[in-house]
Amino acid sequence: MKKSFLKLWGMPILLAVLSLFGLIAALLGEGWLDLLGWLALSVPLVLIIRNYYK
């Protein structure tokens, strides 16, 4: 059961956590934290675009 749960929900949960980190980092941080937030928010976008054109 656990293996099928992670197989189904692993990537969406990872992308949600990454997006949440990126939003919080971009809102609260300055300097390098803004850069980390920008990079964290761009990862889901890149993955969506890559899978769309696959």
N, CA, C and O of each residue as an XYZ file, in Angstrom:
216
protein
N       0.818     -1.196      0.000
C       0.000      0.000      0.000
C       0.862      1.260      0.000
O       0.584      2.209     -0.733
N       1.908      1.265      0.824
C       2.751      2.452      0.910
C       3.478      2.702     -0.409
O       3.642      3.849     -0.824
N       3.912      1.629     -1.062
C       4.648      1.790     -2.301
C       3.758      2.392     -3.394
O       4.206      3.247     -4.158
N       2.511      1.950     -3.467
C       1.612      2.492     -4.476
C       1.236      3.936     -4.153
O       1.035      4.740     -5.063
N       1.138      4.274     -2.853
C       0.839      5.650     -2.460
C       1.952      6.588     -2.909
O       1.682      7.639     -3.491
N       3.196      6.215     -2.642
C       4.321      7.052     -3.047
C       4.476      7.112     -4.559
O       4.873      8.140     -5.108
N       4.163      6.012     -5.229
C       4.266      6.008     -6.683
C       3.254      6.973     -7.300
O       3.543      7.649     -8.287
N       2.067      7.024     -6.704
C       1.013      7.896     -7.234
C       1.190      9.346     -6.795
O       1.050     10.254     -7.613
N       1.496      9.579     -5.521
C       1.500     10.924     -4.967
C       2.882     11.492     -4.688
O       2.983     12.634     -4.239
N       3.944     10.749     -4.934
C       5.290     11.211     -4.609
C       5.687     12.488     -5.312
O       6.118     13.444     -4.666
N       5.548     12.520     -6.626
C       5.953     13.702     -7.383
C       5.052     14.910     -7.108
O       5.580     16.007     -6.927
N       3.724     14.770     -7.067
C       2.907     15.944     -6.725
C       3.210     16.515     -5.344
O       3.208     17.733     -5.163
N       3.469     15.648     -4.371
C       3.809     16.144     -3.037
C       5.151     16.870     -3.062
O       5.295     17.931     -2.456
N       6.125     16.306     -3.754
C       7.437     16.945     -3.873
C       7.329     18.309     -4.548
O       7.949     19.270     -4.093
N       6.555     18.408     -5.623
C       6.387     19.682     -6.319
C       5.641     20.695     -5.451
O       5.935     21.890     -5.502
N       4.683     20.228     -4.660
C       3.958     21.137     -3.765
C       4.880     21.689     -2.684
O       4.844     22.883     -2.386
N       5.702     20.826     -2.098
C       6.638     21.270     -1.061
C       7.660     22.230     -1.656
O       7.997     23.237     -1.033
N       8.150     21.935     -2.834
C       9.110     22.805     -3.507
C       8.488     24.160     -3.828
O       9.134     25.194     -3.658
N       7.250     24.162     -4.286
C       6.554     25.417     -4.575
C       6.310     26.224     -3.301
O       6.487     27.442     -3.287
N       5.908     25.550     -2.252
C       5.685     26.240     -0.985
C       6.977     26.858     -0.464
O       6.979     28.001     -0.006
N       8.064     26.115     -0.531
C       9.363     26.662     -0.135
C       9.729     27.875     -0.982
O      10.204     28.883     -0.458
N       9.508     27.778     -2.291
C       9.839     28.887     -3.179
C       9.025     30.133     -2.883
O       9.562     31.241     -2.900
N       7.739     29.969     -2.612
C       6.892     31.118     -2.292
C       7.310     31.768     -0.977
O       7.414     32.992     -0.885
N       7.546     30.950      0.028
C       7.945     31.498      1.327
C       9.314     32.169      1.243
O       9.517     33.244      1.807
N      10.244     31.540      0.543
C      11.586     32.105      0.410
C      11.550     33.427     -0.357
O      12.255     34.370      0.000
N      10.741     33.497     -1.398
C      10.670     34.725     -2.189
C       9.987     35.851     -1.411
O      10.348     37.018     -1.564
N       9.013     35.509     -0.587
C       8.307     36.541      0.165
C       9.094     37.045      1.368
O       9.066     38.238      1.669
N       9.785     36.160      2.049
C      10.439     36.537      3.296
C      11.913     36.878      3.148
O      12.473     37.577      3.993
N      12.542     36.401      2.099
C      13.978     36.562      2.000
C      14.397     37.709      1.116
O      13.591     38.311      0.406
N      15.676     37.992      1.179
C      16.284     38.981      0.304
C      17.622     38.438     -0.167
O      18.259     37.629      0.509
N      18.031     38.897     -1.333
C      19.322     38.474     -1.858
C      19.306     37.035     -2.340
O      18.537     36.676     -3.232
N      20.163     36.212     -1.744
C      20.300     34.824     -2.210
C      19.037     34.015     -1.956
O      18.779     33.050     -2.675
N      18.242     34.380     -0.951
C      17.003     33.673     -0.673
C      15.975     33.936     -1.779
O      15.174     33.060     -2.105
N      16.000     35.144     -2.355
C      15.162     35.427     -3.523
C      15.545     34.523     -4.692
O      14.681     34.009     -5.402
N      16.831     34.339     -4.879
C      17.310     33.476     -5.955
C      16.871     32.034     -5.727
O      16.435     31.368     -6.665
N      16.980     31.545     -4.495
C      16.523     30.189     -4.181
C      15.019     30.047     -4.416
O      14.560     29.028     -4.932
N      14.263     31.065     -4.039
C      12.824     31.045     -4.269
C      12.497     31.010     -5.748
O      11.613     30.268     -6.176
N      13.202     31.804     -6.523
C      12.988     31.845     -7.967
C      13.320     30.493     -8.597
O      12.583     30.006     -9.454
N      14.408     29.901     -8.177
C      14.787     28.585     -8.706
C      13.793     27.504     -8.291
O      13.441     26.640     -9.094
N      13.340     27.550     -7.039
C      12.388     26.548     -6.553
C      11.056     26.657     -7.284
O      10.412     25.642     -7.546
N      10.638     27.870     -7.614
C       9.378     28.044     -8.331
C       9.503     27.705     -9.812
O       8.502     27.406    -10.463
N      10.705     27.748    -10.345
C      10.873     27.446    -11.761
C      10.946     25.940    -12.037
O      10.686     25.511    -13.161
N      11.294     25.139    -11.034
C      11.407     23.694    -11.242
C      10.074     23.064    -11.677
O      10.059     22.324    -12.660
N       8.952     23.328    -10.983
C       7.687     22.744    -11.451
C       7.311     23.215    -12.853
O       6.783     22.439    -13.649
N       7.579     24.467    -13.153
C       7.275     24.989    -14.487
C       8.086     24.273    -15.560
O       7.547     23.912    -16.606
N       9.358     24.069    -15.315
C      10.219     23.365    -16.269
C       9.745     21.924    -16.462
O       9.720     21.424    -17.586
N       9.373     21.265    -15.379
C       8.891     19.890    -15.481
C       7.570     19.800    -16.252
O       7.362     18.868    -17.029
N       6.685     20.768    -16.033
C       5.417     20.791    -16.770
C       5.676     20.973    -18.257
O       5.101     20.256    -19.075
N       6.523     21.913    -18.615
C       6.831     22.177    -20.016
C       7.511     20.954    -20.645
O       7.189     20.573    -21.771
N       8.442     20.346    -19.922
C       9.148     19.170    -20.449
C       8.179     18.021    -20.711
O       8.260     17.369    -21.752
N       7.268     17.768    -19.781
C       6.318     16.683    -19.962
C       5.241     17.001    -20.999
O       4.691     16.086    -21.612
N       4.935     18.268    -21.201
C       3.959     18.654    -22.202
C       4.475     18.356    -23.606
O       3.718     17.884    -24.454
N       5.740     18.622    -23.859
C       6.310     18.417    -25.182
C       6.929     17.040    -25.362
O       7.557     16.779    -26.388
N       6.767     16.169    -24.403
C       7.323     14.821    -24.456
C       6.589     13.957    -25.456
O       6.930     12.786    -25.628
